Amino acid sequence: MKSTDIRTHSYQTLATRRRGRYSPGVRLSSLLCPTPISEFDSPVSLPSNLRSILKGWTMPKVKTNRVKYPEGWELIEPTLRELQAKMREAENDTHDGKRKCETLWPIFKIAHQKSRYIFDLYHRRNEISKELYEFCLDQGYADKNLIAKWKKPGYERLCCLRCMQPRDHNFATTCVCRVPKHLREEKVIECVHCGCRGCASGD
């Protein structure tokens, strides 16, 4: 037997000799393609099971990155875009002549303004819908955790979440900006974290 015949014979009987699943007389070509190639020339001659699969097959839906804005978005978009531009300017500022802690103060201030703007529009003025309000929270236009604190008594004017966390302050207390004005030893203060000068509810 020639070498080419031996190689062809080995290919044809490769799958038939593994684990005894098929009889030795089965050809490899019949295992890979039970239907002869000539029968696939016309769609009508396709096997019935394949025709049923192709008949029920549909193109998958293409996912897009376009965001669907709720009704009323065009009314608050200019203000949010303006605050976002100020945020970028604060992030790109050179911070020359400032202390290390002061470099983040403008960013905290603008983030607070954005959250307060959305909060007042929905909870105080009732000028936006609940759908638009939740959309702004989900898209990151406002800090949902900070707004959740504003709803609780005693935190209506909270500047940032870090100022109320005892683990970030000495003696497991809160920031000095949380102390009411009539209880302060110093009249003028500035929070080290965000530059707040007082956010107690009674002030």
Secondary structure in CASP SS format (residue, H / E / C, confidence):
PFRMAT SS
TARGET T0000
AUTHOR 0000-0000-0000
METHOD secondary structure of the structure
MODEL  1
M C 1.00
K C 1.00
S H 1.00
T H 1.00
D H 1.00
I H 1.00
R H 1.00
T H 1.00
H H 1.00
S H 1.00
Y H 1.00
Q H 1.00
T C 1.00
L C 1.00
A H 1.00
T H 1.00
R H 1.00
R C 1.00
R C 1.00
G C 1.00
R C 1.00
Y C 1.00
S C 1.00
P C 1.00
G C 1.00
V C 1.00
R C 1.00
L H 1.00
S H 1.00
S H 1.00
L H 1.00
L H 1.00
C C 1.00
P C 1.00
T C 1.00
P C 1.00
I H 1.00
S H 1.00
E H 1.00
F H 1.00
D C 1.00
S C 1.00
P H 1.00
V H 1.00
S H 1.00
L C 1.00
P C 1.00
S H 1.00
N H 1.00
L H 1.00
R H 1.00
S H 1.00
I H 1.00
L H 1.00
K H 1.00
G H 1.00
W C 1.00
T C 1.00
M C 1.00
P C 1.00
K C 1.00
V C 1.00
K C 1.00
T C 1.00
N C 1.00
R C 1.00
V C 1.00
K C 1.00
Y C 1.00
P C 1.00
E C 1.00
G C 1.00
W H 1.00
E H 1.00
L H 1.00
I H 1.00
E H 1.00
P H 1.00
T H 1.00
L H 1.00
R H 1.00
E H 1.00
L H 1.00
Q H 1.00
A H 1.00
K H 1.00
M H 1.00
R H 1.00
E H 1.00
A H 1.00
E H 1.00
N C 1.00
D C 1.00
T C 1.00
H C 1.00
D C 1.00
G C 1.00
K C 1.00
R C 1.00
K H 1.00
C H 1.00
E H 1.00
T H 1.00
L H 1.00
W H 1.00
P H 1.00
I H 1.00
F H 1.00
K H 1.00
I H 1.00
A H 1.00
H H 1.00
Q H 1.00
K H 1.00
S H 1.00
R H 1.00
Y H 1.00
I H 1.00
F H 1.00
D H 1.00
L H 1.00
Y H 1.00
H H 1.00
R H 1.00
R C 1.00
N C 1.00
E C 1.00
I C 1.00
S C 1.00
K H 1.00
E H 1.00
L H 1.00
Y H 1.00
E H 1.00
F H 1.00
C H 1.00
L H 1.00
D H 1.00
Q C 1.00
G C 1.00
Y C 1.00
A C 1.00
D C 1.00
K H 1.00
N H 1.00
L H 1.00
I H 1.00
A H 1.00
K H 1.00
W H 1.00
K C 1.00
K C 1.00
P C 1.00
G C 1.00
Y C 1.00
E C 1.00
R C 1.00
L C 1.00
C C 1.00
C C 1.00
L H 1.00
R H 1.00
C H 1.00
M H 1.00
Q C 1.00
P H 1.00
R H 1.00
D H 1.00
H C 1.00
N H 1.00
F H 1.00
A H 1.00
T C 1.00
T C 1.00
C C 1.00
V H 1.00
C H 1.00
R H 1.00
V C 1.00
P C 1.00
K H 1.00
H H 1.00
L H 1.00
R C 1.00
E C 1.00
E C 1.00
K C 1.00
V C 1.00
I C 1.00
E C 1.00
C C 1.00
V C 1.00
H C 1.00
C C 1.00
G C 1.00
C C 1.00
R C 1.00
G C 1.00
C C 1.00
A C 1.00
S C 1.00
G C 1.00
D C 1.00
END
